[in-house]
Amino acid sequence: MLKKISPEKVRLLKAEAARRGLSPSEAVEEAIELWLRRSSVVEDSTADDEAWERLRPRLLREARGMYVVIAEGRLVGVYASLEEAARVLRELRHRGLRRAVLVRPGVDDEAGGEGEWLGGALEPA
């Protein structure tokens, strides 16, 4: 199925697969799965970033200083506290969501950042 793969890359793949106790086929399947998962996260990232840019003017007016969660290219909600936003992010994770943007309009803008949640733990300090 796959042709024109450099012999050096095939050699390295076989060596790494053996080191991990995998067959070369299992190593290729794992690599494909990781690549596809990464691709999906990049697409989600672009949609979320575009949604933030589209919603930013309205959120600066209506939700300045609040906690805003954006996921799957849409506004999930606006929350008064980090604890509320964290609860929503945990619920989204339980539903299988792997990425979201958490931002405080008017606060993060001035600090030069926004939070990106990649499905890990989010526990308020």
PEWO-V674451 format. One record per residue. RES is the residue in one letter. PSI is psi in radians with two decimals (999 if undefined). D_FIRST is the distance of its C-alpha to the first C-alpha in Angstrom with 1 decimal. Layout:
res=RES psi=PSI d_first=D_FIRST
res=RES psi=PSI d_first=D_FIRST
//
This chain:
res=M psi=-0.86 d_first=0.0
res=L psi=2.15 d_first=3.8
res=K psi=2.92 d_first=6.4
res=K psi=0.53 d_first=10.1
res=I psi=2.36 d_first=10.8
res=S psi=2.32 d_first=14.4
res=P psi=-0.58 d_first=15.3
res=E psi=-0.73 d_first=18.1
res=K psi=-0.67 d_first=16.0
res=V psi=-0.75 d_first=14.0
res=R psi=-0.80 d_first=17.5
res=L psi=-0.69 d_first=19.0
res=L psi=-0.84 d_first=16.4
res=K psi=-0.71 d_first=17.1
res=A psi=-0.79 d_first=20.8
res=E psi=-0.69 d_first=21.1
res=A psi=-0.80 d_first=19.2
res=A psi=-0.73 d_first=21.7
res=R psi=-0.61 d_first=24.6
res=R psi=-0.03 d_first=23.9
res=G psi=0.50 d_first=23.4
res=L psi=2.73 d_first=19.8
res=S psi=2.78 d_first=16.9
res=P psi=-0.65 d_first=14.1
res=S psi=-0.74 d_first=12.0
res=E psi=-0.68 d_first=15.2
res=A psi=-0.72 d_first=15.5
res=V psi=-0.74 d_first=12.2
res=E psi=-0.74 d_first=13.2
res=E psi=-0.75 d_first=16.6
res=A psi=-0.73 d_first=15.7
res=I psi=-0.77 d_first=13.8
res=E psi=-0.79 d_first=17.0
res=L psi=-0.74 d_first=19.3
res=W psi=-0.77 d_first=17.7
res=L psi=-0.71 d_first=18.0
res=R psi=-0.76 d_first=21.5
res=R psi=-0.75 d_first=22.6
res=S psi=-0.80 d_first=21.5
res=S psi=-0.74 d_first=23.6
res=V psi=-0.68 d_first=26.5
res=V psi=-0.74 d_first=26.5
res=E psi=-0.77 d_first=26.7
res=D psi=-0.71 d_first=29.5
res=S psi=-0.80 d_first=31.2
res=T psi=-0.78 d_first=31.4
res=A psi=-0.73 d_first=32.8
res=D psi=-0.75 d_first=35.4
res=D psi=-0.71 d_first=36.4
res=E psi=-0.69 d_first=36.9
res=A psi=-0.75 d_first=38.9
res=W psi=-0.81 d_first=41.1
res=E psi=-0.69 d_first=41.8
res=R psi=-0.69 d_first=42.7
res=L psi=-0.27 d_first=44.9
res=R psi=-0.88 d_first=46.5
res=P psi=-0.78 d_first=49.7
res=R psi=-0.74 d_first=50.5
res=L psi=-0.56 d_first=49.8
res=L psi=-0.61 d_first=51.9
res=R psi=-0.79 d_first=54.8
res=E psi=-0.28 d_first=54.4
res=A psi=0.51 d_first=52.7
res=R psi=2.22 d_first=53.8
res=G psi=-0.15 d_first=53.6
res=M psi=3.02 d_first=52.0
res=Y psi=2.12 d_first=48.6
res=V psi=2.27 d_first=45.9
res=V psi=2.22 d_first=42.6
res=I psi=2.28 d_first=39.8
res=A psi=2.59 d_first=36.5
res=E psi=0.60 d_first=33.8
res=G psi=0.30 d_first=35.4
res=R psi=2.78 d_first=38.8
res=L psi=2.10 d_first=42.1
res=V psi=-0.77 d_first=42.3
res=G psi=2.96 d_first=45.9
res=V psi=2.29 d_first=48.7
res=Y psi=2.56 d_first=50.4
res=A psi=-0.49 d_first=53.7
res=S psi=2.75 d_first=52.5
res=L psi=-0.60 d_first=49.6
res=E psi=-0.74 d_first=50.0
res=E psi=-0.79 d_first=49.5
res=A psi=-0.70 d_first=46.4
res=A psi=-0.68 d_first=45.0
res=R psi=-0.76 d_first=45.7
res=V psi=-0.73 d_first=43.7
res=L psi=-0.68 d_first=40.7
res=R psi=-0.70 d_first=40.8
res=E psi=-0.74 d_first=40.8
res=L psi=-0.70 d_first=37.9
res=R psi=-0.71 d_first=36.0
res=H psi=-0.43 d_first=36.8
res=R psi=0.04 d_first=35.3
res=G psi=0.05 d_first=32.0
res=L psi=2.37 d_first=32.6
res=R psi=-0.23 d_first=31.1
res=R psi=2.50 d_first=32.9
res=A psi=2.86 d_first=36.2
res=V psi=2.31 d_first=38.7
res=L psi=2.10 d_first=42.2
res=V psi=2.63 d_first=44.7
res=R psi=1.71 d_first=48.5
res=P psi=2.35 d_first=49.5
res=G psi=-0.31 d_first=52.3
res=V psi=-0.99 d_first=51.8
res=D psi=-0.57 d_first=48.3
res=D psi=-0.80 d_first=48.6
res=E psi=-0.56 d_first=51.6
res=A psi=-0.18 d_first=49.9
res=G psi=0.60 d_first=46.9
res=G psi=3.09 d_first=44.3
res=E psi=2.76 d_first=42.7
res=G psi=2.39 d_first=41.1
res=E psi=2.15 d_first=37.5
res=W psi=2.13 d_first=36.8
res=L psi=0.61 d_first=33.4
res=G psi=0.05 d_first=34.1
res=G psi=-2.94 d_first=36.0
res=A psi=2.44 d_first=39.6
res=L psi=1.75 d_first=42.2
res=E psi=2.17 d_first=45.7
res=P psi=2.54 d_first=48.7
res=A psi=999 d_first=50.7
//
